[in-house]
Amino acid sequence: MMMLPRKRNNYDLWDEMFGIDPFFTGESNKIMKTDIREKKDKYVIEIDLPGYEKDNIKIEIEDGYLSIHATANSSKDESDDEGEFVRKERYFGECSRSFYIGDDITEEDIRASFKNGTLKIEVPKKEAKKEIPEKKYIAIDD
């Protein structure tokens, strides 16, 4: 089994909002920065999700893909008692990432935790089930 990333949405809010400003360009401003470590018996995926709440993060398995979807909510009102925003750089919206983990991994196999803005997912390594071919006999005529 090999972990392969797959992007669900090619939309990048940062590039659209701040792509023209050289101060905000560069790879360091990408959302859902991810590290994947391979250990003896598992893969450990760590995803930075600062500003997200645990309840707004969903992890699912479908067709051999592990998908992580996160939503950050914000008030639509751009002003409050303290004044109007001149510039608002914090991210509010949704983002997702998917990784191929194989068809042999189930939701019961995976462990996840969320602490200090980092989502940690542990995916065990499993050998693909090798199907034993059914023996077929040929009848011997008399």
GIPE-V980070 format. One record per residue. N is the residue number from 1. SS is DSSP state (A for helix, B for strand, O for the rest). PHI is phi in degrees with one decimal (999 if undefined). NEAR is the number of other ideal C-beta (glycine too) atoms within 8 Angstrom. Layout:
n:N ss:SS phi:PHI near:NEAR
n:N ss:SS phi:PHI near:NEAR
//
This chain:
n:1 ss:O phi:999 near:9
n:2 ss:O phi:-132.9 near:4
n:3 ss:O phi:-85.4 near:12
n:4 ss:B phi:-125.5 near:6
n:5 ss:B phi:-77.7 near:8
n:6 ss:B phi:-139.1 near:9
n:7 ss:O phi:-87.1 near:7
n:8 ss:O phi:-83.8 near:7
n:9 ss:O phi:-119.3 near:6
n:10 ss:O phi:-87.5 near:4
n:11 ss:O phi:-74.5 near:5
n:12 ss:O phi:-124.0 near:8
n:13 ss:A phi:-58.0 near:9
n:14 ss:A phi:-62.2 near:12
n:15 ss:A phi:-62.1 near:8
n:16 ss:A phi:-69.3 near:7
n:17 ss:A phi:-78.0 near:7
n:18 ss:A phi:-122.2 near:11
n:19 ss:O phi:-62.1 near:9
n:20 ss:O phi:-84.4 near:3
n:21 ss:O phi:-94.0 near:7
n:22 ss:A phi:-58.4 near:4
n:23 ss:A phi:-63.7 near:5
n:24 ss:A phi:-102.5 near:11
n:25 ss:O phi:-87.3 near:9
n:26 ss:O phi:118.3 near:5
n:27 ss:A phi:-68.6 near:4
n:28 ss:A phi:-70.5 near:4
n:29 ss:A phi:-101.9 near:8
n:30 ss:O phi:-75.1 near:8
n:31 ss:O phi:-89.1 near:8
n:32 ss:O phi:62.1 near:12
n:33 ss:O phi:-61.7 near:7
n:34 ss:B phi:-130.6 near:10
n:35 ss:B phi:-117.5 near:6
n:36 ss:B phi:-125.0 near:10
n:37 ss:B phi:-111.4 near:7
n:38 ss:B phi:-102.4 near:5
n:39 ss:O phi:-112.6 near:7
n:40 ss:O phi:-56.1 near:3
n:41 ss:O phi:-119.0 near:5
n:42 ss:B phi:-161.2 near:9
n:43 ss:B phi:-107.6 near:12
n:44 ss:B phi:-117.5 near:11
n:45 ss:B phi:-107.2 near:15
n:46 ss:B phi:-121.4 near:12
n:47 ss:B phi:-122.0 near:12
n:48 ss:B phi:-77.9 near:9
n:49 ss:O phi:-134.7 near:12
n:50 ss:O phi:-66.1 near:5
n:51 ss:O phi:87.4 near:7
n:52 ss:O phi:-94.8 near:11
n:53 ss:O phi:-98.1 near:6
n:54 ss:A phi:-54.8 near:6
n:55 ss:A phi:-67.5 near:4
n:56 ss:A phi:-101.6 near:9
n:57 ss:B phi:-116.4 near:14
n:58 ss:B phi:-120.8 near:6
n:59 ss:B phi:-121.8 near:10
n:60 ss:B phi:-142.0 near:8
n:61 ss:B phi:-120.0 near:11
n:62 ss:B phi:-152.9 near:6
n:63 ss:O phi:52.8 near:4
n:64 ss:O phi:82.8 near:9
n:65 ss:B phi:-109.3 near:11
n:66 ss:B phi:-93.7 near:15
n:67 ss:B phi:-117.2 near:13
n:68 ss:B phi:-117.9 near:14
n:69 ss:B phi:-126.9 near:11
n:70 ss:B phi:-126.5 near:14
n:71 ss:B phi:-127.2 near:9
n:72 ss:B phi:-115.5 near:12
n:73 ss:O phi:-99.1 near:5
n:74 ss:O phi:-147.6 near:6
n:75 ss:O phi:-72.6 near:3
n:76 ss:O phi:-76.0 near:4
n:77 ss:O phi:-73.0 near:5
n:78 ss:O phi:-88.5 near:6
n:79 ss:B phi:-135.0 near:6
n:80 ss:B phi:-149.0 near:5
n:81 ss:O phi:-64.0 near:2
n:82 ss:O phi:-93.2 near:3
n:83 ss:B phi:119.5 near:5
n:84 ss:B phi:-91.8 near:5
n:85 ss:O phi:-73.2 near:7
n:86 ss:O phi:-90.9 near:3
n:87 ss:O phi:-148.4 near:4
n:88 ss:O phi:-125.4 near:5
n:89 ss:O phi:-105.8 near:5
n:90 ss:O phi:-72.1 near:6
n:91 ss:O phi:-82.4 near:8
n:92 ss:O phi:-134.3 near:6
n:93 ss:B phi:157.7 near:7
n:94 ss:B phi:-137.8 near:7
n:95 ss:B phi:-150.0 near:9
n:96 ss:B phi:-153.1 near:11
n:97 ss:B phi:-141.2 near:13
n:98 ss:B phi:-134.6 near:12
n:99 ss:B phi:-134.8 near:13
n:100 ss:B phi:-77.9 near:11
n:101 ss:O phi:-119.6 near:12
n:102 ss:O phi:98.8 near:9
n:103 ss:O phi:-82.0 near:5
n:104 ss:O phi:-86.7 near:9
n:105 ss:O phi:-92.5 near:14
n:106 ss:O phi:-114.3 near:7
n:107 ss:A phi:-62.9 near:6
n:108 ss:A phi:-69.7 near:4
n:109 ss:A phi:-79.4 near:8
n:110 ss:O phi:-98.2 near:14
n:111 ss:B phi:-117.8 near:5
n:112 ss:B phi:-138.2 near:9
n:113 ss:B phi:-144.1 near:6
n:114 ss:B phi:-134.7 near:9
n:115 ss:B phi:-146.4 near:6
n:116 ss:O phi:52.4 near:3
n:117 ss:O phi:80.3 near:8
n:118 ss:B phi:-119.7 near:10
n:119 ss:B phi:-91.5 near:13
n:120 ss:B phi:-115.9 near:11
n:121 ss:B phi:-123.8 near:14
n:122 ss:B phi:-110.7 near:11
n:123 ss:B phi:-116.2 near:14
n:124 ss:B phi:-69.8 near:9
n:125 ss:O phi:-83.7 near:8
n:126 ss:O phi:-132.7 near:9
n:127 ss:O phi:-73.9 near:6
n:128 ss:O phi:-61.6 near:7
n:129 ss:O phi:-66.9 near:5
n:130 ss:O phi:-91.7 near:5
n:131 ss:O phi:-77.9 near:4
n:132 ss:O phi:-84.1 near:4
n:133 ss:O phi:-63.8 near:4
n:134 ss:O phi:-73.8 near:4
n:135 ss:O phi:-72.0 near:4
n:136 ss:O phi:-119.0 near:4
n:137 ss:O phi:-100.6 near:4
n:138 ss:O phi:-105.7 near:4
n:139 ss:O phi:-69.7 near:4
n:140 ss:O phi:-102.1 near:4
n:141 ss:O phi:-74.8 near:3
n:142 ss:O phi:-76.3 near:2
//
